[in-house]
C-alpha cells in the first residue's frame, strides 16, 4: 500500500516560525524602548551651552575681529565652563597665545582685559596675587638706534642700559672745590641698571614695559635726571642677572689704550 504525502506538518512548522519572529520583534522593540526612554528619563534632557569658538587661526598678540569667531552650541560640561558665551565679550581683545580653528576661547587665552587695549600687565592665564609683586606698566622713550634698530616687539625681554651725565662738583661750595683734589671729573657714565624687563607694547619709539612699582620709580627718576636709555635684547632662555662694572671715558681709555690728545707743540720760526 502506497502512503500519501501530507504537508500539514510543514505548514504548521512555518506558522510556528512566523509567530516566533513576530514575538521576537515585539520583545526587541519593547526592550529598545525601555532602554532608550528609561535612560532619558533618568538623565533628563541634555543641557546645551553657547560658546565662542575660533573659525580661523588667530595668531598671538592679535586683536580679535568679527570674522575670527562664531558661537557654537555644545553640551554643557566642566570643560567649557570658562568659555566665553557671547562674541561681544571678545571683540577687540588681544590674544595672548595662538588660537586654533575650532578652539573655544577662554579668559586664559587673552592678553588684554579691556577691549581695544593692546596689552595686559599680567601674563596670559596669570591670576592676580594680592601677595605678589606690585606689577605696573611704565613707558620709556628709546630711539631706534638704541633699541636694536627698532626691531623689538611685544613679548620680548630686554635689559635697560642708562647713560647719565655725572658731575661730582655739583653741591660743592667754591671753597670746597678749591681744596678738593681732582680725582673725578664731569662726564658721561654708562651702566646696565634694570634687567629682564618684558615689553608689553610699543608705539614708535615709546615702549611700555612690565615692572614692579619700585622699578617704575627708578625709571622715572633716571628719566627726570636726563638719563638716556638703551635697550638690549636678551635670549629668551637666559634668566641670569649679569654683573658689570659700567663704563666711563677714562676706563675705556685705559682698557683699549686709546692715545690721549695733547696740545701741539710748534717750533718758533727762525729769526
C-alpha positions as CSV (number, residue, x, y, z in Angstrom):
1,X,0.0,0.0,0.0
2,X,1.5,3.4,-1.0
3,X,1.4,6.2,1.7
4,X,0.0,9.5,0.6
5,X,2.3,12.6,1.3
6,X,0.8,15.3,3.5
7,X,2.2,18.8,4.1
8,X,0.1,19.6,7.2
9,X,3.2,19.3,9.5
10,X,5.2,21.5,7.1
11,X,2.5,24.3,7.2
12,X,2.4,24.0,11.0
13,X,6.2,24.5,11.3
14,X,6.1,27.6,9.1
15,X,3.3,29.0,11.3
16,X,5.3,28.5,14.5
17,X,8.4,30.1,12.9
18,X,6.3,33.1,11.8
19,X,4.7,33.6,15.2
20,X,8.2,33.3,16.8
21,X,9.6,36.0,14.6
22,X,6.7,38.4,15.4
23,X,7.1,37.8,19.1
24,X,10.9,38.4,18.8
25,X,10.3,41.7,17.0
26,X,7.8,42.8,19.6
27,X,10.1,41.9,22.5
28,X,13.1,43.6,20.9
29,X,11.1,46.8,20.4
30,X,9.9,46.8,24.0
31,X,13.5,46.3,25.2
32,X,14.8,49.1,23.0
33,X,12.0,51.5,24.1
34,X,12.6,50.7,27.7
35,X,16.4,51.3,27.4
36,X,16.0,54.5,25.4
37,X,13.2,56.2,27.4
38,X,14.4,54.8,30.7
39,X,17.9,56.4,30.1
40,X,16.4,59.7,29.0
41,X,14.1,59.8,32.0
42,X,16.9,59.0,34.3
43,X,19.4,61.6,32.9
44,X,16.9,64.2,31.8
45,X,17.3,66.3,28.6
46,X,20.9,67.3,27.6
47,X,21.8,70.9,28.7
48,X,23.4,72.8,25.8
49,X,25.6,75.9,26.1
50,X,26.5,78.6,23.6
51,X,30.3,79.1,23.4
52,X,32.6,81.3,21.4
53,X,35.0,79.4,19.1
54,X,37.6,80.5,16.6
55,X,36.6,80.0,12.9
56,X,40.1,80.6,11.7
57,X,43.6,80.6,13.1
58,X,44.2,83.6,15.3
59,X,47.9,84.5,16.0
60,X,49.1,85.6,19.4
61,X,49.0,89.3,20.1
62,X,46.3,90.0,17.5
63,X,43.1,91.9,18.3
64,X,40.0,89.6,17.8
65,X,37.8,90.7,14.9
66,X,34.2,89.6,14.0
67,X,35.4,87.3,11.2
68,X,37.7,85.4,13.7
69,X,35.0,83.9,15.9
70,X,31.5,82.5,16.0
71,X,29.2,80.8,18.5
72,X,28.5,77.1,18.7
73,X,26.1,75.1,20.8
74,X,27.8,72.3,22.7
75,X,26.7,70.0,25.6
76,X,27.5,71.9,28.9
77,X,30.2,70.3,31.0
78,X,33.1,71.4,33.2
79,X,35.4,71.5,30.1
80,X,33.6,74.6,28.8
81,X,32.6,76.4,32.0
82,X,35.3,79.0,31.4
83,X,34.5,79.6,27.7
84,X,33.1,82.9,26.6
85,X,29.4,82.7,25.6
86,X,29.0,86.0,23.6
87,X,31.0,87.3,20.7
88,X,30.9,90.9,22.1
89,X,32.9,89.7,25.1
90,X,36.0,89.0,23.0
91,X,35.8,91.5,20.1
92,X,38.8,93.9,20.3
93,X,40.5,91.8,22.9
94,X,44.1,90.8,22.4
95,X,45.1,87.1,22.2
96,X,47.9,86.1,24.5
97,X,48.5,82.7,22.8
98,X,47.8,81.3,19.3
99,X,44.2,80.1,18.9
100,X,43.5,77.2,16.6
101,X,40.4,76.9,14.3
102,X,37.5,75.3,16.3
103,X,39.1,76.0,19.7
104,X,36.9,77.5,22.4
105,X,38.0,80.9,23.7
106,X,38.6,81.3,27.4
107,X,39.9,84.2,29.6
108,X,43.2,82.5,30.0
109,X,43.9,82.8,26.2
110,X,43.6,86.6,26.2
111,X,46.3,89.1,26.9
112,X,44.1,92.2,27.5
113,X,41.3,92.7,29.9
114,X,39.8,95.6,28.1
115,X,38.5,95.8,24.5
116,X,40.9,97.8,22.4
117,X,43.8,97.6,24.9
118,X,46.8,96.1,23.2
119,X,48.4,94.6,26.3
120,X,47.8,93.2,29.8
121,X,50.1,93.7,32.8
122,X,49.5,90.1,33.8
123,X,50.7,87.2,31.7
124,X,48.0,85.2,29.8
125,X,46.3,82.9,32.2
126,X,48.0,84.6,35.3
127,X,45.8,85.3,38.2
128,X,46.1,88.4,40.3
129,X,48.0,87.5,43.5
130,X,47.5,90.1,46.3
131,X,50.7,88.8,48.0
132,X,52.7,89.0,44.8
133,X,54.8,92.0,43.5
134,X,53.1,95.3,42.7
135,X,53.2,94.9,38.9
136,X,52.8,98.0,36.8
137,X,53.2,99.2,33.2
138,X,55.7,102.0,32.7
139,X,56.9,103.7,29.5
140,X,60.3,104.7,28.3
141,X,61.3,106.5,25.2
142,X,64.2,104.9,23.2
143,X,65.1,105.8,19.6
144,X,65.5,103.0,17.1
145,X,69.3,103.3,17.0
146,X,69.4,102.5,20.7
147,X,66.6,99.8,20.6
148,X,68.1,97.1,18.4
149,X,67.4,99.1,15.3
150,X,63.7,99.4,16.2
151,X,63.1,95.6,15.7
152,X,61.9,95.0,19.3
153,X,58.3,93.8,19.7
154,X,55.9,93.0,22.5
155,X,56.7,89.8,24.4
156,X,60.5,90.1,24.2
157,X,62.7,90.7,27.3
158,X,65.3,93.4,27.4
159,X,67.9,94.9,29.7
160,X,67.9,98.6,30.2
161,X,71.3,100.5,30.0
162,X,71.4,104.1,31.1
163,X,73.9,106.8,30.3
164,X,74.0,109.7,32.8
165,X,75.9,112.9,32.8
166,X,77.8,112.8,36.1
167,X,79.2,116.0,37.7
168,X,80.9,115.3,41.1
169,X,81.3,119.0,41.6
170,X,77.6,119.6,42.0
171,X,76.8,120.6,45.5
172,X,80.3,121.8,46.4
173,X,80.9,125.3,47.6
174,X,83.7,127.4,46.0
175,X,85.9,126.8,49.0
176,X,85.4,123.1,48.9
177,X,86.1,122.9,45.2
178,X,89.3,124.9,45.6
179,X,90.8,122.5,48.1
180,X,89.4,119.3,46.6
181,X,92.0,117.0,44.9
182,X,91.0,116.4,41.3
183,X,90.0,112.7,41.3
184,X,86.8,112.7,39.4
185,X,85.8,115.0,36.6
186,X,82.4,115.7,35.0
187,X,81.4,113.3,32.2
188,X,79.1,110.6,31.0
189,X,78.7,107.3,32.9
190,X,77.1,104.2,31.4
191,X,75.7,101.2,33.4
192,X,73.2,98.5,32.9
193,X,70.6,99.2,35.5
194,X,67.5,97.1,35.1
195,X,67.4,93.6,33.6
196,X,64.8,91.1,32.4
197,X,62.1,93.7,31.6
198,X,59.2,92.4,29.4
199,X,57.9,94.6,26.6
200,X,54.1,94.8,26.8
201,X,53.6,97.1,23.9
202,X,55.2,99.6,21.6
203,X,54.2,102.9,19.9
204,X,57.0,104.0,17.7
205,X,60.0,104.9,20.0
206,X,57.9,104.6,23.1
207,X,58.0,101.2,24.8
208,X,55.7,100.0,27.6
209,X,57.5,97.7,30.0
210,X,56.3,95.5,32.8
211,X,57.9,96.3,36.1
212,X,57.2,96.3,39.8
213,X,56.4,99.6,41.4
214,X,59.9,100.2,42.9
215,X,61.5,99.7,39.5
216,X,59.0,102.1,37.9
217,X,60.1,104.7,40.4
218,X,63.7,104.2,39.5
219,X,62.9,104.6,35.8
220,X,61.0,107.8,36.5
221,X,64.0,109.2,38.5
222,X,66.5,108.3,35.8
223,X,64.3,109.9,33.2
224,X,64.0,113.1,35.3
225,X,67.8,113.2,35.7
226,X,68.3,113.2,32.0
227,X,69.3,109.6,31.6
228,X,69.5,108.3,28.0
229,X,68.2,104.7,27.7
230,X,69.5,101.9,25.5
231,X,67.6,98.6,25.3
232,X,69.4,95.4,24.6
233,X,67.6,92.2,23.7
234,X,68.4,89.1,25.8
235,X,68.0,85.5,24.7
236,X,64.6,84.0,25.8
237,X,66.4,81.2,27.6
238,X,68.7,83.4,29.6
239,X,67.3,84.2,33.0
240,X,70.6,85.2,34.7
241,X,71.3,88.5,36.2
242,X,74.5,89.9,34.7
243,X,77.1,91.8,36.7
244,X,79.0,94.6,35.0
245,X,81.3,97.4,36.1
246,X,79.8,100.1,33.9
247,X,81.8,102.3,31.6
248,X,83.3,105.8,31.6
249,X,85.6,107.6,29.3
250,X,88.7,107.1,31.5
251,X,88.0,103.3,31.9
252,X,87.7,103.0,28.1
253,X,90.9,104.9,27.6
254,X,92.7,102.6,29.9
255,X,91.1,99.3,28.7
256,X,91.7,99.9,25.0
257,X,94.8,102.0,25.3
258,X,93.4,105.0,23.4
259,X,96.0,107.7,22.8
260,X,95.1,110.9,24.6
261,X,95.3,114.0,22.5
262,X,97.9,116.6,23.6
263,X,98.3,120.2,22.7
264,X,100.5,120.5,19.6
265,X,104.0,121.9,20.0
266,X,105.0,124.4,17.3
267,X,108.6,125.4,16.7
268,X,109.3,129.1,16.8
269,X,110.1,130.5,13.4
270,X,113.8,131.1,12.7
271,X,114.8,134.8,13.1
